[in-house]
Amino acid sequence: EYLVRYGMGRRLFERIDNVAEARNRVHAIVKNLKRLSLLLDGGKVECVKMHDVVRDFAISKAEEPGFLVESDNKMEEWPEKDKYGHYKAISLMSREMKNHPEDIECPKLELLQLSCSKLTTQIFPANLFKGMKELKVLSMQGMSFLSLPQSIRVLENLRTLHLDYCKFEDVSAIGALKKLE
């Protein structure tokens, strides 16, 4: 289902304009990848697993055209990079993500996924999203926050907002997201 939502948000499915058709397409792709042994059945319904070797190879190839994928239980802040400007997608998974950069420039970023494995209180810099104006998909999982940063209002192209296992008090800033689907 995540593949469907993220794919729809990024407009990855040509000539498909509804969720049911996209879901059918994703199921066909996943079935084909399973047939080729690139994906395995997951422990839950609608879930798949990827062998570590295949995952490592996919990440190594994805980094070249602008994908940053980090999964480290000890990571508390974004990885140290000289520039984030060339990334199209960033996925950061940690046990406790506590620190987020200020004044980060990601002019090409279309997908941002921040995931914590335990409910972690977040303090977002007010201008966190200021340099991410092309963002189409924002996914936050396992986070607790008082409010989303006001800079979320600059995300005029955001189509998919995924808040999973999050605890929050004020989400009024979401009202400014006119393209949200």
C-alpha positions as CSV (number, residue, x, y, z in Angstrom):
1,E,0.0,0.0,0.0
2,Y,2.9,2.3,0.7
3,L,4.1,1.7,-2.9
4,V,0.7,2.7,-4.2
5,R,0.5,5.9,-2.1
6,Y,4.1,7.0,-2.9
7,G,3.8,6.1,-6.6
8,M,0.5,8.1,-6.9
9,G,2.0,11.1,-5.1
10,R,5.1,11.1,-7.4
11,R,3.0,10.4,-10.5
12,L,5.0,7.3,-11.4
13,F,2.1,5.5,-13.0
14,E,1.6,6.7,-16.6
15,R,-2.0,7.1,-17.7
16,I,-3.3,5.9,-14.3
17,D,-5.4,8.4,-12.5
18,N,-7.2,6.5,-9.8
19,V,-6.0,4.5,-6.8
20,A,-7.7,1.2,-7.8
21,E,-5.8,1.1,-11.1
22,A,-2.5,2.0,-9.4
23,R,-3.1,-0.7,-6.8
24,N,-3.6,-3.3,-9.6
25,R,-0.4,-2.1,-11.3
26,V,1.6,-2.4,-8.1
27,H,0.3,-5.9,-7.4
28,A,1.3,-7.0,-10.9
29,I,4.8,-5.5,-10.5
30,V,5.3,-7.1,-7.1
31,K,4.1,-10.5,-8.4
32,N,6.6,-10.3,-11.2
33,L,9.5,-9.3,-8.8
34,K,8.5,-12.3,-6.6
35,R,8.5,-14.6,-9.6
36,L,12.1,-13.4,-10.3
37,S,13.0,-14.0,-6.6
38,L,13.9,-10.3,-6.1
39,L,11.1,-10.0,-3.5
40,L,10.0,-12.6,-1.0
41,D,6.7,-13.0,0.8
42,G,6.6,-11.0,4.0
43,G,5.3,-12.1,7.4
44,K,2.1,-10.1,7.0
45,V,-0.5,-9.8,4.3
46,E,0.3,-7.1,1.7
47,C,4.0,-7.1,2.9
48,V,7.1,-8.2,1.1
49,K,10.7,-8.7,2.1
50,M,13.9,-8.2,0.2
51,H,17.0,-10.3,0.7
52,D,19.9,-8.3,2.2
53,V,22.1,-8.8,-0.9
54,V,19.3,-7.5,-3.2
55,R,18.6,-4.6,-0.8
56,D,22.2,-3.5,-0.6
57,F,22.6,-3.7,-4.4
58,A,19.4,-1.7,-5.0
59,I,20.5,1.0,-2.5
60,S,24.0,1.2,-4.1
61,K,22.4,1.8,-7.6
62,A,19.7,4.1,-6.2
63,E,22.3,6.5,-4.7
64,E,23.8,7.3,-8.1
65,P,20.7,9.1,-9.5
66,G,19.9,11.0,-6.3
67,F,18.4,8.7,-3.6
68,L,19.6,8.8,0.0
69,V,18.6,5.7,2.1
70,E,19.9,5.4,5.6
71,S,18.7,2.8,8.2
72,D,20.5,2.9,11.4
73,N,19.0,2.4,14.9
74,K,21.6,4.7,16.5
75,M,21.1,7.6,14.0
76,E,19.8,10.6,15.9
77,E,20.2,13.2,13.2
78,W,20.4,13.5,9.4
79,P,23.6,12.0,7.9
80,E,26.5,14.4,7.4
81,K,26.4,15.5,3.7
82,D,28.1,18.4,2.0
83,K,25.0,19.0,-0.1
84,Y,21.5,17.5,-0.4
85,G,20.6,19.4,-3.5
86,H,20.8,16.6,-6.0
87,Y,18.6,14.1,-4.1
88,K,15.1,13.3,-5.4
89,A,14.2,11.0,-2.5
90,I,15.5,10.7,1.0
91,S,14.5,7.9,3.4
92,L,15.9,8.0,6.9
93,M,14.9,5.2,9.3
94,S,16.1,5.2,12.9
95,R,15.1,4.2,16.4
96,E,15.1,7.8,17.6
97,M,15.5,10.6,15.1
98,K,15.9,13.7,17.3
99,N,17.7,16.4,15.3
100,H,16.7,17.9,12.0
101,P,18.7,20.3,9.9
102,E,17.9,24.0,9.5
103,D,18.2,25.8,6.1
104,I,18.5,22.6,4.1
105,E,18.3,23.1,0.4
106,C,16.8,20.2,-1.5
107,P,15.4,21.8,-4.7
108,K,14.9,18.4,-6.5
109,L,13.5,16.5,-3.5
110,E,10.2,14.8,-4.4
111,L,9.9,12.2,-1.5
112,L,10.9,12.5,2.1
113,Q,10.4,9.6,4.5
114,L,11.3,10.0,8.2
115,S,10.7,6.9,10.3
116,C,11.3,6.2,14.0
117,S,10.8,2.7,15.4
118,K,9.5,4.1,18.7
119,L,7.3,7.1,19.3
120,T,9.9,9.9,19.5
121,T,9.2,13.5,20.3
122,Q,10.3,15.8,17.5
123,I,11.3,19.4,17.5
124,F,11.3,20.5,13.9
125,P,13.1,23.7,12.9
126,A,10.5,26.3,11.8
127,N,12.0,26.4,8.3
128,L,12.6,22.6,7.8
129,F,10.7,22.5,4.5
130,K,11.6,25.9,3.1
131,G,14.2,24.4,0.7
132,M,12.0,21.5,-0.4
133,K,9.4,23.3,-2.6
134,E,9.2,20.4,-5.1
135,L,8.3,17.8,-2.4
136,K,5.4,15.6,-3.6
137,V,5.4,12.9,-0.9
138,L,6.0,13.4,2.8
139,S,5.9,10.4,5.1
140,M,6.5,10.5,8.9
141,Q,6.2,7.4,11.0
142,G,6.5,6.9,14.7
143,M,6.9,10.5,15.7
144,S,5.3,12.8,18.2
145,F,5.2,16.6,17.8
146,L,3.3,19.6,19.0
147,S,2.8,21.0,15.6
148,L,4.1,20.6,12.1
149,P,6.6,23.4,11.2
150,Q,4.9,26.4,9.6
151,S,7.3,26.0,6.6
152,I,5.1,23.1,5.5
153,R,2.9,25.8,3.9
154,V,5.6,26.2,1.2
155,L,5.0,22.6,-0.1
156,E,2.7,23.7,-2.9
157,N,3.3,20.5,-4.8
158,L,2.7,18.1,-1.9
159,R,0.2,15.4,-3.0
160,T,0.7,12.7,-0.4
161,L,1.0,13.3,3.3
162,H,1.5,10.0,5.3
163,L,1.5,10.3,9.1
164,D,1.6,6.8,10.5
165,Y,1.8,6.0,14.2
166,C,2.3,9.7,14.9
167,K,1.0,11.6,17.9
168,F,0.4,15.3,17.3
169,E,-1.6,18.2,18.7
170,D,-1.8,20.9,16.0
171,V,-2.0,20.1,12.3
172,S,-3.7,23.2,11.2
173,A,-0.9,24.0,8.8
174,I,-2.2,21.1,6.6
175,G,-5.0,23.3,5.5
176,A,-2.6,25.3,3.3
177,L,-1.7,22.2,1.2
178,K,-4.0,22.7,-1.8
179,K,-2.8,19.8,-3.9
180,L,-3.0,17.2,-1.2
181,E,-4.7,14.1,-2.4
